[in-house]
Amino acid sequence: MKIISWNVAGIKARANEIERLMQEYHPDIVCLQKTRTDKAPDFDVYRIYVDCVDRWSGVATYVRSGLEGNFIESDSHHLILDFDEFVLVNAYVPYSNPKVSGYIERRKEWDKWIVEFVKRQTKPVIICGDLNIVHTDMDSFYSSCVRNTGCYYQWERDDFNRLLSECKLVDTFRRLHPEDRAYTY
């Protein structure tokens, strides 16, 4: 099973690159975030699921023909599909922007919701996408981590640790690159 995830920051502008990615790697599933539209392009041999309500959000999941997945739900920040052996969450987690009223609360609600959702599942869960978290200082582009701003709040890190530990999930990037200072946007 090959799954590719990418925050495209606008699916229309990246259509040719997405098509090349599909032709070169032949993924079974492609999860895109920050699509900024619900008018996602069609690609041969892929079924598409898409949800977007504004120009700042949106998720699209492409599933190769022959791979059966059942749509569970979506809300412009996540799209969930149920496959025979796992549940897939394609997420563009709400940004905890301190300058916009209600955004921190919305993020805190999402963090609580995703833990409870994963705990209710009877199959393994794969979460991919833009999780809008700088989990550790090594995950920051900046050499000194910025504190008390969106993606860097200690409560966000604590919530992410809770998701990993209570739901028995693995941060695959960190598992594969435990010593690399890198950001994954």
SULCORRA-V667943 format. One record per residue. N is the residue number from 0. RES is the residue in one small letter. PHI is phi in degrees with one decimal (* if undefined). NEAR is the number of other C-alpha atoms within 10 Angstrom. D_LAST is the distance of its C-alpha to the last C-alpha in whole Angstrom. Layout:
N_RES_PHI_NEAR_D_LAST / N_RES_PHI_NEAR_D_LAST
//
This chain:
0_m_*_5_23 / 1_k_-118.5_9_19 / 2_i_-119.7_15_17 / 3_i_-115.8_18_13 / 4_s_-127.4_17_10 / 5_w_-155.3_17_8 / 6_n_-82.3_20_7 / 7_v_-87.3_21_9 / 8_a_50.2_18_10 / 9_g_118.9_19_14 / 10_i_-68.2_24_15 / 11_k_-63.4_15_18 / 12_a_-70.8_11_17 / 13_r_-111.1_14_15 / 14_a_-54.8_16_18 / 15_n_-65.3_12_19 / 16_e_-65.9_12_16 / 17_i_-63.5_19_16 / 18_e_-62.5_14_20 / 19_r_-62.3_12_19 / 20_l_-59.9_14_17 / 21_m_-65.5_21_19 / 22_q_-69.5_12_22 / 23_e_-77.0_9_21 / 24_y_-102.7_11_20 / 25_h_50.4_14_22 / 26_p_-68.7_17_20 / 27_d_-77.1_18_22 / 28_i_-138.9_22_19 / 29_v_-125.0_22_16 / 30_c_-110.1_25_14 / 31_l_-118.6_27_12 / 32_q_-125.6_31_11 / 33_k_52.3_26_11 / 34_t_-70.7_29_14 / 35_r_64.8_22_16 / 36_t_-166.2_21_19 / 37_d_-101.4_19_21 / 38_k_-103.7_13_23 / 39_a_-77.3_21_21 / 40_p_-69.8_14_22 / 41_d_-87.3_12_24 / 42_f_-129.8_15_24 / 43_d_-52.1_10_27 / 44_v_62.8_13_27 / 45_y_-124.7_19_24 / 46_r_-93.3_17_25 / 47_i_-118.4_18_23 / 48_y_-122.2_18_22 / 49_v_-144.8_22_21 / 50_d_-150.0_23_21 / 51_c_-156.7_23_20 / 52_v_-115.5_14_22 / 53_d_-153.1_13_20 / 54_r_-81.8_13_18 / 55_w_-112.1_14_16 / 56_s_-131.5_23_15 / 57_g_111.1_29_16 / 58_v_-136.6_31_15 / 59_a_-139.2_29_17 / 60_t_-125.2_26_18 / 61_y_-102.3_23_20 / 62_v_-122.7_21_22 / 63_r_-59.4_20_24 / 64_s_-54.9_13_28 / 65_g_96.6_10_30 / 66_l_-94.7_12_28 / 67_e_-90.4_13_29 / 68_g_-136.1_18_27 / 69_n_-106.0_11_28 / 70_f_-67.3_14_26 / 71_i_-104.3_12_26 / 72_e_-168.5_13_25 / 73_s_-156.5_20_22 / 74_d_-152.9_15_21 / 75_s_80.4_26_19 / 76_h_-116.6_23_16 / 77_h_-156.8_27_17 / 78_l_-140.0_24_19 / 79_i_-117.8_21_21 / 80_l_-123.9_19_23 / 81_d_-108.5_17_26 / 82_f_-106.8_14_27 / 83_d_-54.0_10_30 / 84_e_-108.4_11_28 / 85_f_-161.5_15_25 / 86_v_-111.0_22_23 / 87_l_-109.9_23_20 / 88_v_-113.2_23_18 / 89_n_-94.8_26_15 / 90_a_-121.4_28_13 / 91_y_-119.8_23_12 / 92_v_-62.9_22_13 / 93_p_-54.9_24_15 / 94_y_-78.0_16_14 / 95_s_-86.6_23_16 / 96_n_-72.0_16_17 / 97_p_-70.8_13_20 / 98_k_-89.6_10_22 / 99_v_-117.0_8_22 / 100_s_-56.5_10_25 / 101_g_91.1_11_24 / 102_y_-69.5_16_20 / 103_i_-65.6_18_21 / 104_e_-62.8_14_23 / 105_r_-61.8_15_21 / 106_r_-64.8_19_19 / 107_k_-61.8_15_21 / 108_e_-64.9_12_23 / 109_w_-62.9_16_20 / 110_d_-57.5_18_19 / 111_k_-67.8_14_23 / 112_w_-59.7_12_23 / 113_i_-65.1_16_21 / 114_v_-62.6_18_23 / 115_e_-65.0_14_26 / 116_f_-60.7_11_25 / 117_v_-62.7_21_24 / 118_k_-63.7_16_27 / 119_r_-80.3_10_29 / 120_q_-76.1_12_28 / 121_t_-101.4_10_30 / 122_k_-114.3_14_28 / 123_p_-58.7_15_25 / 124_v_-117.8_19_22 / 125_i_-111.5_15_18 / 126_i_-112.4_20_15 / 127_c_-135.0_21_12 / 128_g_131.5_23_9 / 129_d_-94.9_22_7 / 130_l_-88.3_20_10 / 131_n_48.4_18_9 / 132_i_-141.7_19_10 / 133_v_-104.3_22_10 / 134_h_-61.4_21_13 / 135_t_-133.4_12_15 / 136_d_-59.0_16_15 / 137_m_-68.5_18_14 / 138_d_-89.6_18_10 / 139_s_-97.7_19_10 / 140_f_-65.6_15_10 / 141_y_-79.3_12_13 / 142_s_-67.7_10_16 / 143_s_-115.2_9_18 / 144_c_-65.8_14_16 / 145_v_-81.9_15_16 / 146_r_-104.8_10_19 / 147_n_58.2_11_20 / 148_t_-146.5_12_17 / 149_g_-50.6_21_15 / 150_c_80.4_21_12 / 151_y_-114.9_20_15 / 152_y_-61.4_17_18 / 153_q_-63.2_16_20 / 154_w_-63.8_12_21 / 155_e_-67.0_21_17 / 156_r_-64.1_16_17 / 157_d_-62.7_12_21 / 158_d_-62.6_18_20 / 159_f_-66.6_20_17 / 160_n_-60.9_15_20 / 161_r_-62.7_16_22 / 162_l_-58.1_20_20 / 163_l_-63.9_14_20 / 164_s_-76.6_12_23 / 165_e_-68.8_13_25 / 166_c_-100.8_19_24 / 167_k_55.0_12_24 / 168_l_-99.7_16_20 / 169_v_-123.5_13_18 / 170_d_-80.9_13_15 / 171_t_-65.2_10_15 / 172_f_-61.5_13_12 / 173_r_-68.3_15_14 / 174_r_-63.7_9_17 / 175_l_-81.7_9_16 / 176_h_-132.3_10_15 / 177_p_-65.8_10_17 / 178_e_-112.0_9_18 / 179_d_-84.1_11_15 / 180_r_-81.5_15_13 / 181_a_-156.8_15_9 / 182_y_-114.9_13_6 / 183_t_-111.4_13_4 / 184_y_-72.9_12_0
//
